[in-house]
Amino acid sequence: MYTHNKQISIGGAAAANAKAALIMLHGRGASATDIMRLAGEFNAKDMAIYAPQATNNSWYPYSFLAPVEQNEPALSSALALVDEVVAQAITDGFSTDKIYFMGFSQGACLTLEYITRNAKQYGGAVAFTGGLIGEELKLNNYKGDFANTPVLITTGDPDPHVPLSRVEETVEILKSMNANVTLKVYKGRAHTISFDEIGLANQHVFI
C-alpha cells in the first residue's frame, strides 16, 4: 500500500494577482497535468490553479465503495495532501471562501470527501461523476457548515464506477450541511466530462 508524496503543479494566474484559487483533483490513471488542461474551459482565467499529483496516478487502490480500511493508508494520505494544498492556497493569500475545488471520477470522490469532512464556506466545488467514499458512509466523519457554498455534482446513469444511489445519498448529506447543491444526471452518458457539464459548472459555480 502507498502514501502520496507532496507534488503540486501550479498554473493559472499568479497568486498575487488572482481573484481566487482552484484546486483540481485528477482521476485514476490520469495526472495533474491532464486535469489542469481542463481549467481553460472554465471561467477561471483569474484563478491560481493548484493540482496535486497522486502517487501511482491513483488516490486510493480500490473502488470508492470498498471498505475504507482497504483503501488505507492511501486515502488518509490523499486527504492530508489536499489539506496541504488548501493550506498553501491560504498561505498564498486566499481565504477559504475564495477557494474552489474541481475533480473528475476518483478525483471527484476525493473532492467530495475532503470538503464534507471539512465543511465551511468555500468558493464552490464541482464533482464530475463522484460520491462520498466508503462501503457505508459514517456520518460522524462529516463536520461543519457549507454556508450555502455552491456544489455541482454530475453523473451518468448508469455509470460503470459510480452508482446513482451513492450520488443521491451524497447530495442529501451535503444539503443537510447547508451546501447549495445542483445535481445533473445524464442517461446513458459515458464515463467522461461533457461540454454540457462544463457549461453547468460555469453557470452554477464559476460565475
HELIX and SHEET records of a PDB file:
HELIX    1   1 ALA A   32  MET A   36  1                                   5    
HELIX    2   2 ARG A   37  GLU A   41  5                                   5    
HELIX    3   3 THR A   55  ASN A   57  5                                   3    
HELIX    4   4 VAL A   68  ASN A   71  5                                   4    
HELIX    5   5 ALA A   74  THR A   91  1                                  18    
HELIX    6   6 THR A   96  LYS A   98  5                                   3    
HELIX    7   7 GLN A  106  ARG A  117  1                                  12    
HELIX    8   8 LEU A  139  ASN A  141  5                                   3    
HELIX    9   9 LEU A  164  SER A  176  1                                  13    
HELIX   10  10 PHE A  195  HIS A  204  1                                  10    
SHEET    1   A 7 ILE A   8  GLY A  12  0                                        
SHEET    2   A 7 MET A  47  PRO A  52 -1                                        
SHEET    3   A 7 ALA A  20  LEU A  25  1                                        
SHEET    4   A 7 ILE A  99  PHE A 104  1                                        
SHEET    5   A 7 GLY A 124  PHE A 128  1                                        
SHEET    6   A 7 PRO A 150  ASP A 157  1                                        
SHEET    7   A 7 ASN A 180  LYS A 187  1                                        
END                                                                             
